[in-house]
Amino acid sequence: MNAKRKPRMSRSAALVAAFVLALSGLLFTVSAQLAKTSGTSRHPESVVALVSQRTAHVATVSAQISALDQQIQELSGTDIGTIGGGKAGLAARTAAGTKELRGPGLKVTLKDSPLTEVPAGAVADDLVIHQQDLQAVVNALWAGGAEAMSLQGKRITAQSAIRCVGNVLYLQGEIYSPPYTIEAIGEASALHAALDSDRSIQIYQQYVEAYSLGWKVSDEKTITIPATTDTQRLRYAEPLTQLEATATASSNGAGKN
């Protein structure tokens, strides 16, 4: 008797099977390589690593923006701070922080207490600088007529947010540790008076006396306040056009049915 033959795989089917196997192997290899790097450069394992990575990126981008702004000024041959509206335009750009300023003023320095042990009746937070301390100084100097101001060498504008994360300052995408230095251009006597009369700073002075928090105010003949490198864009509401308003009303009416 003749043995029953098994059906043979065609040549084309064999080639297709080989191609599928090769492609599967390639996909497994790529997935393995991605898995090896997914916990490092692509996804930092800790918040500290993530913040450091983003801070470095912000610093790089800010430097590129400053270089491009300088190129624009050189190519245009015009100082950006003098464009538009004469004195009114200059005042507007000064307030926006787009123009570097120099002049006399004050320098205020705050720093954590040098005490290594927490005194009786106190807590650890009493020995460090807080967000509200920095905000109090900045607000008092503005109230005293400061024309321009910087914190840690960064221009302070209406868009600047002073935030502390733990015991460090987070400002315009970068992280700073104490001591903190605030510089303001303005009439020294008026700025001193504003600091002395501010209630929040008076409370801070009590902690200076009790726990040796750092506080130093000095008159400066020349202070340089740089132009801002903060590139945040203002977001604001805009009125709907007649067509958009009609479409929105129709959509809301359809949703009620």
MOZI-V979788 format. One record per residue. RES is the residue in one letter. D_CENTER is the distance of its C-alpha to the mean C-alpha in Angstrom with 2 decimals. Layout:
res: [RES,RES]
d_center: [D_CENTER,D_CENTER]
This chain:
res: [M,N,A,K,R,K,P,R,M,S,R,S,A,A,L,V,A,A,F,V,L,A,L,S,G,L,L,F,T,V,S,A,Q,L,A,K,T,S,G,T,S,R,H,P,E,S,V,V,A,L,V,S,Q,R,T,A,H,V,A,T,V,S,A,Q,I,S,A,L,D,Q,Q,I,Q,E,L,S,G,T,D,I,G,T,I,G,G,G,K,A,G,L,A,A,R,T,A,A,G,T,K,E,L,R,G,P,G,L,K,V,T,L,K,D,S,P,L,T,E,V,P,A,G,A,V,A,D,D,L,V,I,H,Q,Q,D,L,Q,A,V,V,N,A,L,W,A,G,G,A,E,A,M,S,L,Q,G,K,R,I,T,A,Q,S,A,I,R,C,V,G,N,V,L,Y,L,Q,G,E,I,Y,S,P,P,Y,T,I,E,A,I,G,E,A,S,A,L,H,A,A,L,D,S,D,R,S,I,Q,I,Y,Q,Q,Y,V,E,A,Y,S,L,G,W,K,V,S,D,E,K,T,I,T,I,P,A,T,T,D,T,Q,R,L,R,Y,A,E,P,L,T,Q,L,E,A,T,A,T,A,S,S,N,G,A,G,K,N]
d_center: [87.08,84.15,80.84,78.23,75.56,71.83,69.96,68.19,64.60,64.54,63.03,60.34,59.26,59.02,56.78,54.44,54.27,53.51,50.68,49.11,49.32,47.74,44.85,44.30,44.22,41.59,39.35,39.78,38.89,35.65,34.66,35.40,33.24,30.24,30.88,30.82,27.31,25.77,24.85,23.20,21.17,21.01,20.28,19.14,21.44,19.14,15.78,15.28,16.18,13.94,10.76,12.20,13.00,9.69,8.23,11.37,11.09,7.85,9.78,12.82,11.82,10.52,13.90,15.73,14.55,15.62,18.85,19.56,19.12,21.54,23.93,23.96,24.92,27.57,29.04,29.23,30.57,28.98,26.38,23.76,23.78,27.48,27.51,28.77,30.67,31.61,30.53,29.00,26.85,25.84,24.96,22.81,20.84,20.60,19.18,16.63,15.66,16.98,19.65,19.75,21.91,24.31,26.48,27.70,25.89,24.78,22.73,21.96,21.33,20.85,21.38,22.64,26.38,28.41,30.65,31.07,32.88,32.11,34.83,37.17,35.99,32.28,29.55,26.91,24.18,26.26,25.63,21.85,19.33,17.67,14.91,17.78,19.08,16.12,16.04,19.81,19.82,17.39,19.44,22.68,21.97,21.18,24.41,26.20,25.69,22.85,22.52,19.13,16.83,14.33,12.77,12.93,13.67,10.62,12.06,11.80,12.68,13.62,10.38,8.35,7.94,9.21,9.36,11.51,12.11,15.68,16.33,13.06,10.16,6.58,4.83,2.55,2.49,5.72,8.49,11.21,14.70,17.26,18.88,16.44,17.46,17.19,19.13,20.59,23.15,26.04,29.49,29.59,32.19,30.38,27.10,29.18,30.96,27.84,26.58,30.08,30.63,27.44,28.48,25.30,25.49,29.20,28.50,26.07,28.96,31.17,28.98,29.04,32.82,33.16,30.76,30.05,26.35,25.32,25.55,26.34,26.51,27.86,28.96,27.79,29.91,27.25,23.48,21.33,18.15,16.40,15.46,11.92,10.10,7.63,9.48,8.96,12.57,14.44,16.35,19.76,23.16,25.92,29.64,31.54,34.24,37.81,37.98,34.76,35.99,39.36,37.96,35.76,38.80,40.96,38.57,38.39,42.17,42.69,40.59,42.87,46.00]
